[in-house]
């Protein structure tokens, strides 16, 4: 997981340094050290500026943050600070901006003494600055609450993670083996549009080109990979020939990923037709790659692959998936795909199994199969829209605990439920333009999802 970083910008009033004794002014400034410590406890790298009172000081601090290439600037009003002392630097920087609206004291009631006003009146500085940011058309996020007695810090950390996903998405390098599946229109966006609107690069390779990177079937590294997988997974006794071909094809794909510095891959299984190309579709390597943080999308879907890869760099528990079948009676949806899944998200130990493969002249592959582990998750979808726009669709779900009782005891499988009935869920999802390829993520919240969409300047729809 990528380390988060912030530039912490404490804001103060120059007048207070003129009228307050030095010890009192320093005691107000000490709140910035407290907040710095809280962020560090959340694993965030903090570049803290000195309390800024003037435009020149704010500019110098923002320059420092830009040089450090932080994920965002977080402002902290230690007291009232006039907006014109910081607005130019904040409005002109390309760095994302979060306003943290908090104060040292949790209680400020009837019994509070006047001396504490000095420490707790920064909120009208936040109001001043927000007004100017809106008038300057500068995007920003605002989170409000007591730093210790609410989840306000956690919310800002989730926003940071959303920013990181957006940054990784814009820098995606997606490798495609073959051509996108003919006739699948929902994820079909011209690659030049993806480059212009998002920034991602697409790198092409044929099955034959990837096959040239394969080790020989009898190479020691193939046997070494087999040994690793046999210790990592249980086995349904695939044939030695199928396992050798699968591992060799996977190592060829891995070399290509490394050679091209790819953040994500997609394979059109129809273009894997055996020698002189890859002998089998490298489903197993795609699954292991997702566990390493490499994104994946099926059938030549570079858009979902890039999104999956960007999420995986920040949210490791992410996997490509599809809604497959509705369980009208049980009010659940069956999730599956041909042979690709982040193996770290399966309940129990994945099983190495040989799969029948009637779709091309390629051989039967070995995959890692299993059922999705139970828990709270989000199903996320990037839906292309009119005029080269995109919508992020978020669906909070619960992944069902089957207890190992499912009759479908092979392949990739899992069931999800949501707050909506299956008919309502499916209706809303399709009316929003949701595609048939999505990413399932454990361990995220709506704040992260919303901040990603906001950073991408996309429409965001939550189906709940």
C-alpha positions in Angstrom: 0.0 0.0 0.0 1.3 3.5 -1.0 2.2 5.8 1.9 -0.1 8.8 2.3 1.4 12.3 2.8 0.1 15.7 3.6 1.4 19.2 3.9 -0.1 20.5 7.2 -0.6 24.2 6.9 -1.4 25.9 10.3 -2.9 29.3 9.9 -2.6 32.1 12.5 -3.2 35.8 12.9 -0.2 38.2 12.8 -2.0 40.6 15.1 -2.0 38.0 17.9 1.8 37.8 17.8 1.9 41.5 18.3 -0.5 41.7 21.2 0.0 38.3 23.0 2.9 37.3 25.1 5.2 34.8 23.5 4.3 31.9 25.7 0.6 32.2 25.1 1.1 32.5 21.3 3.3 29.4 21.4 0.7 27.5 23.4 -1.9 28.2 20.6 0.6 27.0 18.0 1.2 23.7 19.9 -2.2 22.4 18.6 -0.5 21.9 15.2 2.0 19.5 16.8 -0.9 17.6 18.3 -2.7 17.2 14.9 0.6 16.2 13.3 1.0 13.4 15.8 -2.5 12.2 15.2 -1.9 12.0 11.4 1.4 10.2 12.0 -0.4 7.7 14.2 -2.7 7.0 11.2 0.4 6.2 9.0 0.4 9.6 7.2 3.7 11.2 6.4 3.4 14.9 7.5 5.3 17.9 6.2 4.3 20.6 8.8 4.9 24.2 8.0 5.3 26.8 10.7 2.2 28.8 11.6 1.5 31.1 8.6 0.4 34.6 9.2 1.1 36.4 5.9 0.8 35.8 2.2 4.5 35.3 1.9 4.6 32.7 4.6 1.7 30.8 3.1 3.3 30.9 -0.4 6.6 29.6 1.0 4.8 26.7 2.8 2.9 25.8 -0.3 6.1 25.8 -2.3 7.6 23.4 0.2 4.6 21.1 -0.1 4.7 21.1 -3.9 8.4 20.2 -3.8 7.6 17.3 -1.5 4.8 16.3 -3.9 2.4 15.6 -1.0 -1.0 14.0 -1.7 -2.8 17.1 -0.4 -2.6 20.2 1.7 -4.5 20.1 5.0 -5.2 23.5 6.5 -5.6 24.0 10.3 -6.9 27.2 11.7 -5.2 27.7 15.0 -7.2 30.9 15.5 -8.9 33.3 13.1 -6.7 33.9 10.1 -7.9 36.3 7.4 -8.4 34.5 4.1 -6.5 37.0 2.0 -3.3 35.9 3.7 -3.5 32.5 2.2 -5.9 32.4 -0.6 -3.5 33.2 -3.5 -1.2 30.4 -2.6 -4.0 27.9 -2.0 -6.0 28.9 -5.1 -3.1 28.7 -7.4 -1.6 25.4 -6.3 -2.4 22.2 -8.2 -2.3 20.2 -5.0 -5.6 19.0 -3.6 -6.9 20.9 -0.6 -8.6 19.7 2.6 -9.8 22.1 5.2 -9.8 20.5 8.6 -12.3 22.4 10.8 -11.6 21.4 14.4 -10.5 23.0 17.7 -8.5 21.8 20.7 -11.5 21.6 23.2 -14.4 19.3 22.9 -16.6 21.3 25.3 -17.3 25.0 25.1 -20.4 25.4 27.3 -21.8 27.7 29.9 -19.0 26.9 32.3 -16.2 27.7 29.9 -13.7 30.4 30.9 -13.0 33.3 28.5 -9.3 32.4 28.3 -10.1 29.4 26.1 -11.8 31.6 23.4 -8.3 32.3 22.0 -7.7 28.6 21.4 -11.1 27.6 19.9 -12.3 30.4 17.6 -10.7 29.2 14.3 -14.1 28.2 12.8 -14.8 31.6 11.5 -11.4 31.6 9.8 -12.6 28.4 8.0 -15.8 30.2 7.0 -13.7 33.2 5.6 -11.4 30.9 3.6 -14.2 28.7 2.2 -16.0 31.8 0.9 -12.9 32.9 -1.0 -12.1 29.4 -2.3 -15.6 29.2 -3.7 -15.3 32.6 -5.3 -12.0 31.6 -6.8 -13.5 28.4 -8.1 -10.9 26.4 -6.3 -12.0 22.8 -5.5 -11.6 21.7 -1.9 -12.8 19.2 0.6 -14.0 20.2 4.1 -14.3 17.9 7.1 -15.7 19.1 10.4 -15.6 17.7 13.9 -13.6 17.4 17.1 -10.1 15.9 16.3 -10.2 13.4 19.2 -13.9 12.8 19.9 -15.1 12.2 16.3 -13.9 10.5 13.1 -12.9 13.7 11.4 -9.3 12.7 11.1 -10.2 9.3 9.7 -12.5 11.0 7.1 -9.7 13.2 5.9 -7.5 10.1 5.6 -10.1 8.5 3.5 -10.2 11.6 1.3 -6.4 11.3 0.9 -6.8 7.7 -0.2 -9.4 8.7 -2.8 -6.9 11.3 -4.1 -4.3 8.7 -4.4 -6.6 6.4 -6.4 -7.3 9.2 -8.8 -3.6 10.0 -9.1 -2.8 6.3 -9.8 -5.6 6.1 -12.3 -4.4 9.1 -14.3 -0.9 7.5 -14.5 -2.1 4.0 -15.4 -0.2 1.9 -17.8 -2.5 -0.8 -19.0 -1.3 -3.8 -21.1 -3.7 -5.5 -23.4 -3.1 -8.9 -24.9 -5.0 -9.2 -28.1 -7.9 -6.9 -29.1 -11.0 -5.9 -27.1 -13.8 -8.5 -27.3 -15.7 -7.8 -30.5 -19.3 -6.6 -29.8 -18.8 -5.6 -26.1 -19.8 -2.0 -26.2 -20.3 -0.8 -22.6 -16.6 -0.5 -21.8 -15.5 0.4 -25.4 -14.0 3.8 -25.2 -11.4 4.9 -27.8 -7.9 4.7 -26.4 -7.2 8.3 -27.5 -10.2 9.4 -25.4 -8.9 7.5 -22.4 -5.5 9.2 -22.8 -7.1 12.7 -23.2 -9.7 12.5 -20.5 -7.9 10.4 -17.9 -4.2 10.3 -18.9 -3.8 6.5 -19.0 -1.5 4.8 -21.5 -2.4 1.5 -23.3 0.4 -0.9 -24.3 -0.4 -3.6 -26.9 1.0 -7.1 -27.2 -0.1 -10.1 -29.1 -0.2 -13.6 -27.6 2.8 -14.5 -29.7 4.8 -11.5 -28.4 4.1 -12.5 -24.8 4.9 -16.1 -25.6 8.4 -15.1 -26.6 9.0 -14.1 -23.0 8.0 -17.5 -21.6 10.6 -19.7 -20.1 11.0 -23.2 -21.6 8.4 -25.6 -20.3 11.3 -27.7 -18.7 13.0 -24.6 -17.2 13.8 -24.8 -13.5 11.8 -21.6 -12.8 8.7 -23.2 -14.0 9.1 -26.0 -11.5 10.0 -23.4 -8.8 6.7 -21.6 -9.5 4.8 -24.8 -9.3 6.4 -25.6 -5.9 5.4 -22.1 -4.6 1.8 -22.5 -5.8 1.5 -26.0 -4.4 2.5 -24.7 -1.0 0.3 -21.6 -1.3 -2.8 -23.4 -2.6 -4.5 -26.7 -2.2 -4.8 -28.9 -5.3 -7.6 -30.6 -7.2 -4.9 -32.6 -9.0 -4.6 -30.9 -12.3 -2.5 -32.7 -14.9 1.2 -31.9 -14.8 1.1 -30.8 -18.5 -1.7 -28.3 -17.8 0.1 -27.0 -14.7 3.4 -26.6 -16.5 1.8 -24.8 -19.5 -0.1 -22.5 -17.1 2.9 -21.6 -15.1 5.1 -21.0 -18.1 2.5 -18.8 -19.7 2.0 -16.9 -16.5 5.8 -16.3 -16.1 5.8 -14.9 -19.7 3.0 -12.6 -18.8 4.8 -11.6 -15.6 7.9 -10.7 -17.5 5.9 -8.5 -19.9 4.2 -6.7 -16.9 7.6 -6.0 -15.4 9.3 -5.1 -18.7 6.6 -2.5 -19.5 6.1 -1.3 -15.9 2.4 -2.0 -16.2 -0.1 -1.1 -13.5 -2.8 -3.2 -15.0 -3.5 -5.8 -17.6 -6.4 -7.2 -19.7 -6.6 -10.3 -21.8 -9.1 -11.2 -24.5 -9.3 -15.0 -24.0 -10.5 -15.3 -27.6 -7.1 -14.2 -28.8 -5.2 -16.9 -26.9 -5.2 -19.7 -29.4 -2.2 -21.8 -28.5 1.2 -22.1 -30.3 2.9 -20.1 -31.5 1.3 -17.9 -28.9 0.5 -18.6 -25.3 -0.4 -22.3 -24.8 -3.2 -21.4 -22.3 -5.0 -18.3 -21.1 -2.9 -17.2 -18.1 -5.8 -16.9 -15.7 -3.7 -18.0 -12.7 -1.1 -15.3 -13.2 -3.8 -12.7 -13.6 -5.1 -13.8 -10.2 -1.7 -13.7 -8.6 -1.0 -10.4 -10.2 -4.1 -8.8 -8.6 -2.9 -10.0 -5.2 0.4 -8.2 -6.0 -1.5 -5.0 -6.7 -1.7 -5.2 -10.5 -5.1 -4.4 -11.9 -7.1 -6.6 -14.2 -10.1 -6.4 -16.5 -11.5 -9.2 -18.6 -12.0 -9.3 -22.4 -9.8 -6.4 -23.3 -11.4 -3.9 -20.9 -8.6 -1.5 -20.4 -10.8 1.0 -18.5 -11.8 -1.4 -15.7 -8.3 -2.8 -15.6 -6.8 0.6 -15.0 -9.4 1.4 -12.3 -8.8 -1.9 -10.6 -5.0 -1.3 -10.6 -5.4 2.2 -9.3 -7.7 1.0 -6.4 -5.3 -1.9 -5.7 -2.4 0.5 -5.1 -4.4 2.1 -2.2 -6.9 -0.6 -1.3 -5.1 -4.0 -1.7 -8.4 -6.0 -1.1 -9.7 -5.2 -4.6 -10.6 -7.6 -7.5 -12.1 -7.6 -10.9 -15.6 -9.3 -11.0 -19.0 -9.4 -12.7 -22.6 -9.7 -11.6 -23.5 -13.1 -13.1 -26.9 -14.4 -12.0 -29.8 -13.1 -9.9 -31.1 -15.1 -6.9 -34.6 -13.7 -6.9 -35.7 -15.9 -4.1 -32.8 -15.3 -1.8 -32.5 -11.6 -2.8 -28.8 -12.1 -3.7 -26.6 -11.8 -6.8 -24.1 -14.4 -7.8 -20.7 -13.0 -8.6 -18.2 -14.8 -10.8 -15.8 -14.8 -13.8 -14.1 -17.3 -16.0 -10.9 -17.7 -13.9 -9.6 -14.4 -12.6 -9.8 -13.2 -9.0 -7.5 -11.6 -6.4 -6.6 -14.9 -4.6 -6.2 -13.0 -1.3 -9.9 -12.4 -1.2 -11.1 -16.0 -1.2 -12.4 -17.7 1.9 -10.1 -20.5 3.0 -7.3 -21.7 0.8 -7.7 -21.4 -3.0 -7.8 -24.6 -5.0 -5.6 -25.3 -8.1 -8.0 -26.8 -10.5 -7.9 -27.6 -14.2 -10.8 -26.1 -16.2 -12.4 -27.2 -19.4 -11.7 -24.7 -22.2 -13.9 -24.9 -25.3 -13.4 -21.3 -26.4 -10.3 -21.5 -28.6 -7.5 -23.8 -29.6 -5.6 -23.1 -26.4 -5.1 -25.8 -23.8 -7.0 -26.3 -20.6 -5.7 -23.8 -18.0 -5.2 -24.2 -14.3 -6.9 -21.6 -12.2 -7.0 -20.7 -8.5 -10.7 -21.2 -7.5 -12.7 -20.4 -4.4 -15.5 -18.5 -2.9 -15.3 -14.8 -1.9 -14.7 -14.2 1.7 -17.6 -12.8 3.7 -17.7 -9.2 4.8 -18.7 -5.6 4.0 -17.5 -4.4 0.6 -18.3 -2.0 -2.2 -19.0 -2.8 -5.8 -17.5 0.0 -7.9 -18.0 0.7 -11.6 -16.7 3.3 -14.0 -19.5 3.9 -16.5 -18.7 5.7 -19.8 -21.3 8.4 -20.6 -22.2 10.8 -23.4 -19.6 13.3 -24.8 -16.6 11.4 -23.3 -17.8 11.7 -19.7 -17.7 9.1 -17.0 -19.8 8.3 -13.9 -18.5 6.4 -10.9 -21.2 4.1 -9.5 -20.8 2.9 -5.9 -22.8 0.1 -4.4 -22.3 -0.9 -0.8 -22.8 -4.6 -0.4 -22.3 -7.5 2.0 -20.5 -10.5 0.7 -22.4 -13.6 1.9 -20.9 -16.2 4.2 -21.8 -19.5 2.5 -20.1 -21.6 5.2 -18.7 -23.7 2.4 -22.2 -25.0 1.6 -22.5 -23.8 -2.0 -23.3 -26.5 -4.5 -21.1 -24.8 -7.1 -17.9 -26.0 -5.6 -15.5 -25.1 -8.4 -14.5 -21.9 -10.2 -14.7 -18.3 -9.0 -17.9 -17.7 -7.0 -19.6 -15.5 -4.4 -22.9 -13.9 -3.5 -23.7 -10.3 -2.5 -26.6 -8.6 -0.9 -27.4 -4.9 -0.6 -29.9 -2.6 1.1 -32.0 -2.8 -2.0 -34.0 -5.8 -3.3 -32.4 -7.4 -6.3 -34.9 -6.0 -8.8 -34.4 -2.5 -7.5 -30.6 -2.9 -7.4 -30.5 -4.2 -11.0 -32.9 -1.5 -12.3 -31.0 1.4 -10.7 -27.6 0.0 -11.7 -28.5 -0.3 -15.4 -30.4 3.1 -15.5 -27.2 4.7 -14.2 -25.3 3.1 -17.2 -23.4 0.6 -15.1 -21.2 -1.8 -17.2 -21.0 -5.5 -16.8 -17.4 -5.3 -15.5 -16.8 -4.0 -12.0 -14.3 -4.0 -9.1 -15.2 -5.4 -5.7 -13.4 -3.7 -2.8 -13.2 -4.6 0.9 -12.1 -2.1 3.5 -13.2 1.2 2.0 -15.8 3.7 2.8 -18.0 6.2 1.0 -15.7 9.1 1.8 -12.9 7.5 -0.2 -15.2 6.7 -3.1 -16.6 10.2 -3.2 -13.2 11.9 -3.0 -12.0 9.8 -6.0 -15.0 10.9 -8.1 -14.5 14.5 -7.1 -10.8 14.4 -7.9 -11.6 13.0 -11.3 -14.4 15.6 -11.7 -16.9 12.9 -12.5 -20.5 12.4 -11.6 -20.9 10.1 -8.7 -23.9 7.9 -8.0 -24.4 5.7 -4.9 -27.0 3.0 -5.2 -28.4 2.4 -1.7 
